[in-house]
Amino acid sequence: MYNKRSIGNEYETRAVNYLEKNGYKIIERNFYCRQGEIDIIAKDKEYIVFVEVKYRTNTNKGTPQDAVNYVKKKRIIRTAKYYMYKNNISEYQAVRFDVVSILDNEISIIKDAFWIN
C-alpha cells in the first residue's frame, strides 16, 4: 500500500545519514508547530541549519528543489523563527536554509538554498 508519510520518513532518514556523513550534527527531526514543519534541524559549524528534504523519482514534474516554492519557503522561514524563539536562540545566531534533493537514488545538498528577506 502506498503510504506517503512512511515514504517521506524513509527519505528523511536517508537525508539524515547523508548530512551526518557530511559533518552535520542533527538536532531535531520533524519539528511541528502552528506555523508549519521543518524536516531536519542541524548544526553545521557555526550555523543552525533548517533543512527541507525533497524527493522525486524523476524530473517529469521538475526537480526536487523546484518543489520548494515561494509559499513553502515562507512557511519554513516562519517556522524557523518560531523554533528560535521557543528555544531562546539569539536573532544574531548564524542560520542557513538548505535543501536536500533526492532524485531517484542520487542525493545532494543545496546549501543556502534561500534566505530570510
All heavy atoms as an XYZ file, in Angstrom:
992
protein
N       0.834     -1.190      0.000
C       0.000      0.000      0.000
C       0.876      1.250      0.000
O       1.874      1.323      0.692
C      -0.910     -0.009      1.231
C      -1.880      1.128      1.276
S      -2.995      0.931      2.673
C      -3.198      2.617      3.109
N       0.486      2.243     -0.772
C       1.211      3.499     -0.879
C       0.930      4.349      0.353
O      -0.196      4.709      0.627
C       0.764      4.228     -2.154
C       1.382      5.577     -2.339
C       2.698      5.702     -2.770
C       0.666      6.734     -2.081
C       3.266      6.936     -2.951
C       1.227      7.973     -2.258
C       2.535      8.070     -2.695
O       3.104      9.304     -2.870
N       1.973      4.654      1.119
C       1.830      5.475      2.311
C       2.827      6.626      2.216
O       4.025      6.443      2.433
C       2.080      4.630      3.561
C       1.887      5.415      4.840
O       2.121      6.612      4.890
N       1.466      4.710      5.864
N       2.323      7.804      1.896
C       3.160      8.962      1.647
C       4.040      9.313      2.849
O       5.204      9.658      2.704
C       2.267     10.151      1.263
C       3.013     11.326      0.720
C       2.054     12.383      0.225
C       2.779     13.556     -0.354
N       1.888     14.577     -0.854
N       3.483      9.204      4.062
C       4.242      9.558      5.266
C       5.403      8.595      5.500
O       6.509      9.015      5.829
C       3.307      9.582      6.488
C       3.951     10.120      7.736
C       4.244     11.612      7.595
N       5.550     11.886      8.132
C       6.359     12.856      7.764
N       6.006     13.701      6.828
N       7.519     13.016      8.295
N       5.177      7.290      5.317
C       6.266      6.330      5.543
C       7.351      6.482      4.486
O       8.540      6.345      4.783
C       5.739      4.897      5.603
O       5.271      4.483      4.350
N       6.953      6.791      3.262
C       7.941      7.046      2.204
C       8.741      8.303      2.547
O       9.966      8.328      2.429
C       7.256      7.179      0.825
C       6.711      5.816      0.400
C       8.222      7.713     -0.227
C       5.812      5.853     -0.807
N       8.052      9.334      3.022
C       8.724     10.562      3.440
C       9.720     10.306      4.554
O      10.850     10.810      4.525
N       9.324      9.508      5.537
C      10.230      9.176      6.647
C      11.463      8.424      6.154
O      12.572      8.665      6.629
C       9.505      8.334      7.709
C       8.613      9.174      8.585
O       8.835     10.366      8.771
N       7.581      8.556      9.128
N      11.258      7.529      5.206
C      12.385      6.762      4.659
C      13.403      7.695      4.008
O      14.612      7.580      4.245
C      11.876      5.750      3.627
C      12.984      4.981      2.940
C      12.476      4.124      1.785
O      11.278      3.775      1.767
O      13.283      3.835      0.893
N      12.934      8.647      3.215
C      13.853      9.544      2.531
C      14.446     10.582      3.478
O      15.589     11.006      3.292
C      13.196     10.169      1.297
C      13.116      9.155      0.197
C      11.947      8.457     -0.057
C      14.240      8.828     -0.557
C      11.888      7.479     -1.034
C      14.197      7.850     -1.538
C      13.018      7.184     -1.765
O      12.978      6.204     -2.738
N      13.714     10.970      4.505
C      14.282     11.863      5.518
C      15.397     11.151      6.274
O      16.415     11.765      6.594
C      13.202     12.363      6.471
C      12.331     13.425      5.841
C      11.171     13.868      6.723
O      11.154     13.537      7.927
O      10.279     14.545      6.190
N      15.233      9.863      6.542
C      16.289      9.094      7.205
C      17.529      9.013      6.313
O      18.655      9.167      6.788
C      15.784      7.679      7.570
O      14.698      7.824      8.497
C      16.880      6.840      8.207
N      17.323      8.805      5.019
C      18.455      8.819      4.079
C      19.153     10.184      4.103
O      20.380     10.267      4.070
C      17.993      8.512      2.661
C      17.603      7.088      2.445
C      17.278      6.854      0.994
N      16.720      5.535      0.767
C      16.429      5.052     -0.410
N      16.637      5.777     -1.497
N      15.917      3.852     -0.531
N      18.350     11.245      4.149
C      18.908     12.605      4.184
C      19.711     12.813      5.467
O      20.810     13.391      5.431
C      17.798     13.635      4.072
N      19.190     12.352      6.604
C      19.903     12.481      7.880
C      21.257     11.773      7.784
O      22.292     12.333      8.164
C      19.059     11.915      9.050
C      19.914     11.649     10.278
C      17.926     12.860      9.397
N      21.264     10.556      7.279
C      22.523      9.812      7.146
C      23.510     10.550      6.252
O      24.705     10.637      6.558
C      22.258      8.404      6.601
C      21.481      7.550      7.575
O      21.492      7.776      8.784
N      20.775      6.554      7.053
N      23.004     11.103      5.158
C      23.849     11.847      4.229
C      24.414     13.111      4.886
O      25.606     13.416      4.753
C      23.045     12.201      2.973
C      23.848     12.848      1.883
C      24.699     12.097      1.076
C      23.752     14.208      1.645
C      25.436     12.681      0.060
C      24.484     14.812      0.627
C      25.317     14.042     -0.155
O      26.051     14.634     -1.155
N      23.564     13.826      5.614
C      24.013     15.042      6.299
C      25.077     14.711      7.336
O      26.097     15.413      7.439
C      22.824     15.757      6.950
C      21.834     16.400      5.995
C      20.577     16.831      6.736
C      22.450     17.590      5.271
N      24.854     13.665      8.117
C      25.832     13.280      9.142
C      27.169     12.916      8.510
O      28.221     13.298      9.036
C      25.293     12.121      9.982
C      24.184     12.558     10.918
C      23.554     11.433     11.711
O      23.572     10.264     11.239
O      23.038     11.722     12.809
N      27.142     12.232      7.377
C      28.391     11.891      6.677
C      29.110     13.138      6.183
O      30.312     13.116      5.950
C      28.105     10.958      5.497
C      27.779      9.552      5.908
C      27.445      8.690      4.704
C      26.970      7.316      5.150
N      26.454      6.524      4.030
N      28.352     14.231      6.002
C      28.934     15.492      5.538
C      29.178     16.471      6.675
O      29.306     17.677      6.448
C      28.034     16.111      4.465
C      28.212     15.413      3.136
O      29.160     15.691      2.409
N      27.334     14.474      2.827
N      29.212     15.977      7.911
C      29.625     16.792      9.048
C      28.531     17.513      9.804
O      28.813     18.236     10.757
N      27.282     17.350      9.419
C      26.181     17.989     10.134
C      25.892     17.206     11.416
O      25.996     15.982     11.443
C      24.903     17.977      9.300
C      24.870     18.902      8.106
C      25.739     18.738      7.024
C      23.923     19.914      8.028
C      25.674     19.560      5.918
C      23.845     20.746      6.909
C      24.731     20.561      5.867
O      24.657     21.376      4.769
N      25.512     17.928     12.469
C      25.070     17.288     13.710
C      23.558     17.504     13.789
O      23.093     18.651     13.821
C      25.762     17.912     14.922
C      25.360     17.277     16.232
C      26.045     17.968     17.407
C      25.629     17.368     18.723
N      24.237     17.592     19.064
N      22.797     16.443     13.800
C      21.338     16.542     13.800
C      20.859     16.951     15.195
O      21.217     16.330     16.190
C      20.684     15.213     13.367
C      21.235     14.759     12.013
C      19.156     15.330     13.356
C      21.140     15.761     10.876
N      20.041     17.990     15.234
C      19.465     18.482     16.488
C      18.058     17.930     16.669
O      17.686     17.476     17.748
C      19.429     20.026     16.513
C      20.843     20.597     16.435
C      18.696     20.526     17.748
C      20.888     22.097     16.199
N      17.278     17.976     15.595
C      15.871     17.570     15.689
C      15.347     17.196     14.310
O      15.793     17.726     13.303
C      15.057     18.738     16.268
C      13.656     18.400     16.649
C      13.011     19.449     17.544
O      13.715     20.269     18.149
O      11.781     19.435     17.606
N      14.375     16.287     14.320
C      13.685     15.905     13.082
C      12.204     16.216     13.229
O      11.635     16.100     14.309
C      13.832     14.405     12.819
C      15.198     13.996     12.341
C      15.283     12.518     12.084
N      14.430     12.126     10.954
C      14.415     10.917     10.434
N      15.200      9.969     10.929
N      13.624     10.620      9.420
N      11.589     16.589     12.134
C      10.147     16.817     12.072
C       9.633     17.743     13.170
O       8.761     17.374     13.945
C       9.387     15.484     12.101
C       9.788     14.594     10.950
O      10.405     13.566     11.169
N       9.487     14.991      9.729
N      10.179     18.947     13.194
C       9.704     19.957     14.139
C       8.386     20.520     13.609
O       8.323     21.048     12.499
C      10.733     21.084     14.295
C      10.239     22.214     15.135
C      10.177     22.096     16.514
C       9.808     23.398     14.548
C       9.698     23.132     17.295
C       9.327     24.443     15.321
C       9.274     24.317     16.695
N       7.329     20.370     14.403
C       5.992     20.857     14.031
C       5.551     21.963     14.971
O       5.803     21.901     16.173
C       4.942     19.746     14.160
C       5.020     18.660     13.127
C       5.664     17.465     13.410
C       4.427     18.817     11.884
C       5.726     16.444     12.480
C       4.485     17.803     10.943
C       5.134     16.622     11.244
O       5.194     15.620     10.319
N       4.858     22.928     14.408
C       4.163     23.944     15.193
C       3.045     24.502     14.310
O       2.871     24.064     13.176
C       5.120     25.038     15.658
S       5.809     26.042     14.327
N       2.322     25.456     14.817
C       1.215     26.032     14.041
C       1.691     26.669     12.739
O       0.958     26.719     11.752
C       0.485     27.084     14.869
C      -0.245     26.506     16.050
C      -0.880     27.585     16.849
N      -2.208     27.840     16.303
C      -2.996     28.802     16.714
N      -2.595     29.634     17.644
N      -4.178     28.953     16.179
N       2.920     27.172     12.732
C       3.449     27.851     11.550
C       3.784     26.878     10.428
O       3.785     27.255      9.264
C       4.708     28.655     11.915
C       4.436     29.939     12.669
C       4.021     29.729     14.117
O       4.197     28.666     14.701
N       3.430     30.747     14.710
N       4.109     25.631     10.778
C       4.471     24.667      9.751
C       5.358     23.567     10.288
O       5.340     23.262     11.477
N       6.158     22.998      9.402
C       7.042     21.887      9.754
C       8.409     22.106      9.125
O       8.521     22.654      8.039
C       6.469     20.574      9.211
C       7.379     19.400      9.435
C       7.179     18.263      8.453
O       6.333     18.382      7.542
O       7.903     17.277      8.576
N       9.432     21.682      9.860
C      10.789     21.647      9.312
C      11.247     20.207      9.407
O      11.182     19.591     10.474
C      11.738     22.600     10.066
C      11.263     24.046      9.864
C      13.176     22.419      9.586
C      12.040     25.081     10.606
N      11.703     19.670      8.284
C      12.078     18.260      8.229
C      13.240     17.935      9.158
O      13.179     16.984      9.935
C      12.437     17.848      6.798
C      11.249     17.920      5.853
O      10.109     17.697      6.310
O      11.456     18.198      4.661
N      14.322     18.720      9.060
C      15.528     18.462      9.855
C      16.106     19.792     10.325
O      16.197     20.744      9.552
C      16.598     17.720      9.020
C      16.046     16.394      8.487
C      17.875     17.490      9.836
C      16.919     15.750      7.409
N      16.503     19.823     11.597
C      17.239     20.968     12.138
C      18.594     20.410     12.560
O      18.673     19.400     13.262
C      16.505     21.617     13.316
C      15.123     22.091     12.866
C      17.332     22.781     13.882
C      14.203     22.535     13.977
N      19.656     21.055     12.073
C      21.002     20.532     12.302
C      21.967     21.671     12.613
O      21.631     22.848     12.485
C      21.465     19.762     11.073
N      23.156     21.285     13.003
C      24.253     22.223     13.234
C      25.339     21.887     12.219
O      25.693     20.719     12.042
C      24.752     22.037     14.669
C      25.723     23.069     15.126
C      25.013     24.216     15.797
C      26.050     25.088     16.488
N      25.812     26.475     16.350
N      25.827     22.903     11.518
C      26.945     22.750     10.590
C      27.922     23.871     10.879
O      27.662     25.032     10.546
C      26.466     22.807      9.134
C      27.596     22.616      8.129
O      28.536     21.847      8.428
O      27.541     23.221      7.042
N      28.989     23.520     11.565
C      29.968     24.507     12.046
C      29.235     25.518     12.915
O      28.595     25.138     13.881
C      30.729     25.121     10.889
C      31.525     24.100     10.089
C      32.280     24.736      8.955
C      33.044     23.700      8.172
N      32.277     23.127      7.074
N      29.294     26.808     12.572
C      28.645     27.822     13.418
C      27.170     28.037     13.077
O      26.478     28.811     13.729
C      29.396     29.158     13.334
C      29.209     29.923     12.033
C      30.152     29.526     10.902
O      30.881     28.525     11.022
O      30.150     30.239      9.892
N      26.667     27.376     12.061
C      25.298     27.583     11.585
C      24.298     26.618     12.227
O      24.592     25.433     12.387
C      25.208     27.365     10.073
C      25.853     28.446      9.257
C      27.173     28.324      8.844
C      25.144     29.588      8.902
C      27.772     29.315      8.090
C      25.737     30.578      8.142
C      27.053     30.440      7.745
O      27.639     31.428      6.999
N      23.125     27.137     12.517
C      21.967     26.283     12.718
C      21.332     26.196     11.342
O      21.097     27.219     10.688
C      20.977     26.856     13.749
C      21.599     26.802     15.134
C      19.656     26.076     13.715
C      20.717     27.340     16.236
N      21.099     24.975     10.882
C      20.621     24.766      9.519
C      19.229     24.152      9.560
O      19.005     23.129     10.207
C      21.577     23.841      8.730
C      21.131     23.741      7.281
C      23.013     24.335      8.822
N      18.319     24.798      8.875
C      16.950     24.305      8.723
C      16.898     23.642      7.346
O      17.149     24.289      6.329
C      15.951     25.445      8.850
C      16.027     26.120     10.200
C      16.766     27.272     10.381
C      15.377     25.568     11.292
C      16.846     27.883     11.623
C      15.450     26.163     12.541
C      16.190     27.316     12.709
N      16.605     22.346      7.347
C      16.734     21.550      6.123
C      15.364     21.054      5.658
O      14.609     20.460      6.423
C      17.658     20.327      6.351
C      17.814     19.525      5.065
C      19.013     20.769      6.896
N      15.089     21.293      4.400
C      13.899     20.747      3.741
C      14.365     19.597      2.858
O      15.334     19.731      2.098
C      13.216     21.828      2.895
C      12.010     21.362      2.142
C      10.819     21.001      3.015
O      10.822     21.274      4.226
O       9.854     20.445      2.457
N      13.694     18.455      2.965
C      14.039     17.279      2.171
C      12.982     17.118      1.086
O      11.787     17.098      1.373
C      14.085     16.004      3.050
C      14.405     14.779      2.193
C      15.092     16.165      4.175
N      13.434     16.995     -0.155
C      12.517     16.784     -1.269
C      12.990     15.617     -2.111
O      14.164     15.515     -2.451
C      12.415     18.037     -2.152
C      11.607     19.135     -1.517
C      10.176     18.691     -1.334
C       9.345     19.723     -0.635
N       8.048     19.218     -0.251
N      12.051     14.743     -2.437
C      12.339     13.530     -3.201
C      11.470     13.483     -4.453
O      10.286     13.825     -4.423
C      12.057     12.297     -2.339
C      11.992     11.018     -3.129
C      13.154     10.428     -3.621
C      10.784     10.403     -3.405
C      13.097      9.262     -4.374
C      10.718      9.231     -4.151
C      11.880      8.671     -4.630
O      11.831      7.534     -5.377
N      12.064     13.037     -5.546
C      11.336     12.770     -6.778
C      11.951     11.524     -7.429
O      13.159     11.311     -7.346
C      11.456     13.933     -7.779
C      10.822     15.234     -7.333
C       9.313     15.157     -7.392
N       8.692     16.401     -6.997
C       8.294     16.720     -5.777
N       8.488     15.878     -4.793
N       7.721     17.863     -5.513
N      11.113     10.731     -8.081
C      11.634      9.557     -8.789
C      12.225      9.953    -10.135
O      13.119      9.288    -10.646
C      10.530      8.505     -9.023
O       9.443      9.126     -9.708
C      10.066      7.900     -7.726
N      11.705     11.056    -10.714
C      12.201     11.550    -11.996
C      11.904     13.049    -12.082
O      11.342     13.621    -11.160
C      11.566     10.789    -13.170
C      10.052     10.876    -13.142
O       9.474     11.959    -13.081
N       9.396      9.719    -13.174
N      12.276     13.662    -13.188
C      12.094     15.110    -13.336
C      10.879     15.479    -14.182
O      10.772     16.618    -14.643
C      13.363     15.747    -13.949
O      13.631     15.119    -15.205
C      14.549     15.623    -13.018
N       9.947     14.552    -14.362
C       8.745     14.847    -15.158
C       7.982     16.060    -14.627
O       7.402     16.821    -15.400
C       7.813     13.643    -15.202
C       8.384     12.493    -16.015
O       9.362     12.663    -16.732
N       7.785     11.328    -15.885
N       7.960     16.229    -13.323
C       7.269     17.374    -12.709
C       8.259     18.371    -12.122
O       7.922     19.135    -11.233
C       6.307     16.890    -11.627
C       5.171     16.057    -12.177
C       4.208     15.651    -11.095
C       3.076     14.829    -11.671
N       2.137     14.389    -10.645
N       9.481     18.361    -12.627
C      10.516     19.264    -12.140
C      11.469     18.557    -11.193
O      11.262     17.407    -10.821
N      12.500     19.271    -10.805
C      13.489     18.709     -9.889
C      12.945     18.764     -8.461
O      12.009     19.512     -8.183
C      14.798     19.510     -9.961
O      14.548     20.839     -9.503
C      15.381     19.526    -11.365
N      13.544     17.996     -7.560
C      13.074     18.059     -6.168
C      13.128     19.473     -5.597
O      12.173     19.926     -4.951
C      14.034     17.120     -5.432
C      14.487     16.158     -6.470
C      14.558     16.963     -7.736
N      14.212     20.193     -5.870
C      14.329     21.545     -5.314
C      13.302     22.515     -5.902
O      12.950     23.504     -5.267
C      15.755     22.090     -5.438
C      16.307     22.171     -6.828
C      17.056     20.936     -7.250
O      16.796     19.838     -6.791
N      17.989     21.102     -8.180
N      12.776     22.223     -7.087
C      11.721     23.060     -7.670
C      10.455     23.039     -6.812
O       9.652     23.965     -6.858
C      11.358     22.595     -9.081
C      12.456     22.857    -10.094
O      13.335     23.711     -9.829
O      12.442     22.191    -11.151
N      10.286     21.970     -6.039
C       9.099     21.838     -5.185
C       9.143     22.766     -3.977
O       8.134     22.953     -3.303
C       8.944     20.393     -4.722
N      10.301     23.361     -3.714
C      10.413     24.318     -2.603
C      10.111     25.699     -3.186
O      10.996     26.472     -3.507
C      11.804     24.260     -1.929
C      11.837     25.161     -0.704
C      12.155     22.833     -1.544
N       8.822     25.977     -3.306
C       8.369     27.217     -3.937
C       8.311     28.365     -2.927
O       8.647     28.201     -1.751
C       7.014     27.006     -4.618
C       5.941     26.578     -3.630
O       6.001     26.870     -2.434
N       4.941     25.867     -4.117
N       7.867     29.506     -3.388
C       7.821     30.719     -2.554
C       6.992     30.498     -1.288
O       7.431     30.847     -0.191
C       7.240     31.872     -3.383
C       7.053     33.139     -2.596
C       8.142     33.972     -2.328
C       5.806     33.517     -2.112
C       7.987     35.134     -1.598
C       5.636     34.675     -1.380
C       6.728     35.485     -1.123
O       6.572     36.624     -0.391
N       5.834     29.907     -1.416
C       4.951     29.678     -0.262
C       5.623     28.741      0.742
O       5.602     28.983      1.949
C       3.576     29.127     -0.716
C       2.723     28.703      0.464
C       2.852     30.156     -1.575
N       6.242     27.679      0.244
C       6.930     26.718      1.110
C       8.092     27.389      1.836
O       8.296     27.181      3.038
C       7.420     25.526      0.275
C       8.071     24.437      1.061
C       7.042     23.641      1.813
C       7.677     22.442      2.481
N       6.772     21.812      3.431
N       8.854     28.202      1.125
C       9.982     28.922      1.734
C       9.492     29.837      2.854
O      10.086     29.864      3.934
C      10.729     29.743      0.685
C      11.500     28.911     -0.300
C      12.083     29.786     -1.401
C      12.711     28.955     -2.483
N      13.161     29.769     -3.620
N       8.417     30.580      2.609
C       7.877     31.490      3.635
C       7.445     30.712      4.872
O       7.687     31.135      6.000
C       6.696     32.298      3.075
C       7.058     33.250      1.969
C       7.884     34.397      2.465
C       6.994     35.488      2.963
N       7.705     36.697      3.315
N       6.813     29.563      4.669
C       6.357     28.735      5.788
C       7.549     28.207      6.589
O       7.546     28.218      7.821
C       5.502     27.577      5.271
C       4.847     26.781      6.382
C       3.863     25.751      5.860
N       2.760     26.409      5.160
C       2.383     26.140      3.918
N       3.000     25.203      3.222
N       1.376     26.767      3.363
N       8.592     27.767      5.893
C       9.792     27.265      6.574
C      10.452     28.382      7.380
O      10.852     28.178      8.527
C      10.778     26.650      5.556
C      10.185     25.377      4.940
C      12.128     26.348      6.202
C      10.939     24.858      3.725
N      10.557     29.556      6.805
C      11.168     30.695      7.498
C      10.364     31.053      8.749
O      10.933     31.263      9.824
C      11.310     31.900      6.543
C      12.389     31.606      5.493
C      11.611     33.188      7.313
C      12.415     32.579      4.328
N       9.043     31.108      8.620
C       8.181     31.402      9.779
C       8.369     30.364     10.878
O       8.470     30.684     12.062
C       6.710     31.427      9.344
C       6.057     32.757      9.429
C       4.551     32.752      9.223
N       3.937     31.588      8.640
C       3.614     31.437      7.364
N       3.878     32.400      6.501
N       3.034     30.337      6.932
N       8.433     29.106     10.486
C       8.611     28.011     11.436
C       9.989     28.096     12.094
O      10.125     27.888     13.306
C       8.417     26.654     10.737
O       7.141     26.657     10.083
C       8.468     25.508     11.718
N      11.015     28.418     11.319
C      12.371     28.559     11.862
C      12.430     29.695     12.880
O      13.056     29.546     13.944
C      13.361     28.808     10.730
N      11.781     30.805     12.587
C      11.753     31.929     13.532
C      11.083     31.512     14.837
O      11.555     31.852     15.924
C      11.036     33.130     12.917
C      11.851     33.849     11.863
C      11.089     35.030     11.297
C      11.903     35.801     10.304
N      11.171     36.951      9.743
N       9.997     30.761     14.738
C       9.322     30.288     15.938
C      10.221     29.321     16.714
O      10.316     29.395     17.940
C       7.977     29.625     15.609
C       7.315     29.095     16.854
C       6.698     29.967     17.752
C       7.356     27.736     17.165
C       6.127     29.495     18.923
C       6.787     27.255     18.330
C       6.170     28.143     19.204
O       5.619     27.665     20.366
N      10.885     28.418     16.017
C      11.797     27.468     16.660
C      12.861     28.232     17.454
O      13.170     27.884     18.602
C      12.454     26.564     15.618
C      13.496     25.644     16.206
C      13.133     24.415     16.765
C      14.845     25.997     16.227
C      14.083     23.571     17.326
C      15.799     25.158     16.790
C      15.405     23.959     17.340
O      16.352     23.134     17.908
N      13.429     29.257     16.843
C      14.465     30.045     17.516
C      13.902     30.757     18.735
O      14.530     30.781     19.795
C      15.097     31.024     16.523
C      15.903     30.307     15.448
S      16.621     31.410     14.234
C      17.850     32.238     15.254
N      12.711     31.326     18.601
C      12.061     31.997     19.730
C      11.807     31.009     20.873
O      12.154     31.265     22.021
C      10.744     32.627     19.260
C       9.860     33.090     20.384
C      10.127     34.281     21.056
C       8.764     32.338     20.776
C       9.325     34.708     22.101
C       7.954     32.746     21.817
C       8.239     33.931     22.481
O       7.443     34.347     23.513
N      11.222     29.874     20.525
C      10.856     28.850     21.512
C      12.083     28.314     22.250
O      12.009     27.974     23.428
C      10.134     27.704     20.805
C       9.697     26.576     21.709
C       8.989     25.495     20.911
C       8.576     24.376     21.831
N       9.228     23.139     21.534
N      13.224     28.240     21.583
C      14.442     27.679     22.152
C      15.437     28.739     22.610
O      16.610     28.423     22.849
C      15.083     26.714     21.158
C      14.251     25.462     20.993
O      14.268     24.602     21.856
N      13.489     25.381     19.913
N      14.971     29.975     22.718
C      15.811     31.095     23.198
C      17.120     31.220     22.427
O      18.178     31.413     23.013
C      16.094     30.955     24.697
C      14.834     31.047     25.515
O      14.018     31.935     25.299
N      14.653     30.122     26.433
N      17.031     31.107     21.119
C      18.206     31.249     20.261
C      18.252     32.694     19.776
O      17.275     33.215     19.249
C      18.147     30.271     19.072
C      18.144     28.825     19.603
C      19.305     30.501     18.116
C      17.841     27.774     18.554
N      19.389     33.306     19.949
C      19.571     34.714     19.600
C      19.286     34.971     18.121
O      19.620     34.150     17.256
C      21.003     35.142     19.916
O      21.285     36.400     19.342
N      18.711     36.122     17.850
C      18.474     36.518     16.459
C      19.793     36.750     15.716
O      19.816     36.838     14.493
C      17.605     37.767     16.388
C      18.263     38.996     17.003
C      17.359     40.210     17.006
O      17.383     40.963     16.012
O      16.640     40.377     17.995
N      20.901     36.828     16.462
C      22.217     37.023     15.848
C      22.910     35.701     15.525
O      23.993     35.695     14.946
C      23.105     37.877     16.761
C      22.502     39.237     17.000
C      21.938     39.563     18.224
C      22.447     40.178     15.974
C      21.359     40.805     18.434
C      21.860     41.420     16.167
C      21.321     41.727     17.403
O      20.741     42.952     17.601
N      22.279     34.595     15.900
C      22.813     33.270     15.571
C      22.840     33.106     14.052
O      21.874     33.432     13.371
C      21.928     32.188     16.202
C      22.176     30.787     15.703
C      23.541     30.241     16.046
O      23.957     30.305     17.196
N      24.254     29.723     15.060
N      23.949     32.596     13.543
C      24.056     32.334     12.101
C      23.130     31.165     11.751
O      23.211     30.104     12.362
C      25.493     32.001     11.727
N      22.234     31.399     10.792
C      21.317     30.348     10.348
C      21.430     30.196      8.834
O      21.876     31.114      8.135
C      19.841     30.624     10.732
C      19.669     30.695     12.234
C      19.313     31.863     10.068
N      21.003     29.032      8.375
C      21.045     28.757      6.947
C      19.865     27.853      6.609
O      19.417     27.067      7.437
C      22.370     28.053      6.629
C      22.749     28.074      5.191
C      24.141     27.526      4.962
N      24.158     26.078      5.195
C      25.182     25.432      5.732
N      26.266     26.062      6.105
N      25.126     24.124      5.891
N      19.391     27.968      5.396
C      18.314     27.124      4.895
C      18.867     26.291      3.749
O      19.259     26.825      2.716
C      17.126     27.976      4.430
C      16.507     28.755      5.558
C      16.929     30.042      5.850
C      15.507     28.193      6.340
C      16.372     30.752      6.897
C      14.946     28.894      7.402
C      15.378     30.182      7.679
N      18.922     24.979      3.971
C      19.440     24.054      2.965
C      18.305     23.177      2.463
O      17.307     22.972      3.156
C      20.520     23.146      3.566
C      21.810     23.867      3.921
O      21.897     25.098      3.718
O      22.739     23.191      4.404
N      18.485     22.654      1.274
C      17.549     21.681      0.715
C      18.356     20.424      0.389
O      19.401     20.506     -0.259
C      16.852     22.217     -0.557
C      16.022     21.119     -1.217
C      15.987     23.426     -0.234
N      17.873     19.290      0.875
C      18.444     18.009      0.461
C      17.553     17.515     -0.671
O      16.356     17.306     -0.498
C      18.504     16.985      1.610
C      18.897     15.613      1.075
C      19.493     17.439      2.672
N      18.158     17.378     -1.816
C      17.460     16.967     -3.029
C      17.771     15.502     -3.293
O      18.938     15.122     -3.394
C      17.940     17.841     -4.191
O      17.449     17.373     -5.410
N      16.709     14.690     -3.386
C      16.898     13.270     -3.689
C      16.145     12.988     -4.989
O      14.925     13.077     -5.042
C      16.371     12.374     -2.553
C      17.028     12.764     -1.214
C      16.618     10.902     -2.887
C      16.460     12.041     -0.014
N      16.919     12.691     -6.020
C      16.356     12.372     -7.327
C      16.660     10.906     -7.596
O      17.817     10.535     -7.807
C      16.947     13.263     -8.411
C      16.413     13.067     -9.822
C      14.888     13.235     -9.869
C      17.066     14.054    -10.774
N      15.616     10.082     -7.511
C      15.738      8.626     -7.565
C      16.636      8.206     -6.408
O      16.202      8.254     -5.270
C      16.240      8.166     -8.930
C      16.044      6.670     -9.147
O      15.154      6.080     -8.492
O      16.784      6.095     -9.950
N      17.891      7.825     -6.638
C      18.788      7.452     -5.538
C      19.980      8.389     -5.413
O      20.914      8.105     -4.678
C      19.273      6.008     -5.708
C      18.180      5.023     -5.364
O      17.502      5.180     -4.349
N      17.992      4.031     -6.210
N      19.952      9.507     -6.135
C      21.045     10.477     -6.095
C      20.704     11.584     -5.105
O      19.673     12.260     -5.224
C      21.267     11.067     -7.490
C      22.480     11.946     -7.576
C      22.708     12.438     -8.992
O      22.546     11.631     -9.929
O      23.033     13.628     -9.143
N      21.577     11.772     -4.115
C      21.341     12.759     -3.054
C      22.340     13.898     -3.196
O      23.530     13.671     -3.421
C      21.481     12.126     -1.651
C      20.513     10.962     -1.475
C      21.268     13.171     -0.570
C      20.649     10.222     -0.159
N      21.849     15.135     -3.026
C      22.741     16.290     -2.999
C      22.206     17.324     -2.010
O      21.023     17.335     -1.681
C      22.881     16.906     -4.396
O      21.628     17.352     -4.857
N      23.123     18.150     -1.528
C      22.767     19.229     -0.603
C      22.875     20.543     -1.356
O      23.889     20.811     -2.002
C      23.726     19.289      0.601
C      23.764     17.977      1.362
C      23.335     20.439      1.535
C      24.879     17.913      2.402
N      21.842     21.340     -1.251
C      21.900     22.698     -1.782
C      21.989     23.608     -0.568
O      20.999     23.836      0.134
C      20.669     23.023     -2.643
C      20.582     22.018     -3.783
C      20.729     24.454     -3.154
C      19.218     21.896     -4.381
N      23.217     24.060     -0.282
C      23.446     24.923      0.870
C      22.975     26.341      0.529
O      23.115     26.775     -0.616
C      24.922     24.937      1.273
C      25.386     23.593      1.806
C      26.826     23.672      2.284
C      27.243     22.328      2.847
N      28.578     22.390      3.453
N      22.451     27.021      1.550
C      21.978     28.398      1.342
C      20.979     28.461      0.195
O      21.050     29.329     -0.656
C      23.162     29.328      1.055
C      23.452     30.257      2.206
O      22.646     30.339      3.146
O      24.498     30.922      2.159
N      20.045     27.543      0.177
C      19.069     27.439     -0.921
C      18.162     28.665     -0.989
O      17.709     29.040     -2.075
C      18.226     26.175     -0.752
N      17.905     29.287      0.174
C      17.118     30.533      0.196
C      17.425     31.268      1.496
O      18.084     30.743      2.376
C      15.612     30.255      0.034
C      15.024     29.291      1.032
C      14.431     29.746      2.200
C      15.041     27.924      0.794
C      13.878     28.859      3.111
C      14.493     27.031      1.688
C      13.901     27.502      2.856
N      16.970     32.510      1.576
C      17.305     33.392      2.699
C      16.058     34.061      3.257
O      15.023     34.137      2.590
C      18.263     34.482      2.251
C      19.466     33.962      1.555
C      20.634     33.562      2.131
C      19.622     33.732      0.159
N      21.505     33.112      1.169
C      20.914     33.205     -0.055
C      18.802     33.922     -0.944
C      21.395     32.880     -1.309
C      19.282     33.588     -2.192
C      20.565     33.080     -2.364
N      16.235     34.611      4.439
C      15.189     35.458      5.027
C      15.349     36.843      4.410
O      16.427     37.418      4.428
C      15.355     35.547      6.562
C      15.181     34.178      7.194
C      14.360     36.550      7.146
C      15.460     34.143      8.685
N      14.268     37.359      3.850
C      14.330     38.702      3.239
C      14.023     39.762      4.263
O      13.213     39.649      5.081
C      13.340     38.794      2.087
C      13.752     37.898      0.936
O      14.917     37.588      0.777
N      12.797     37.466      0.146
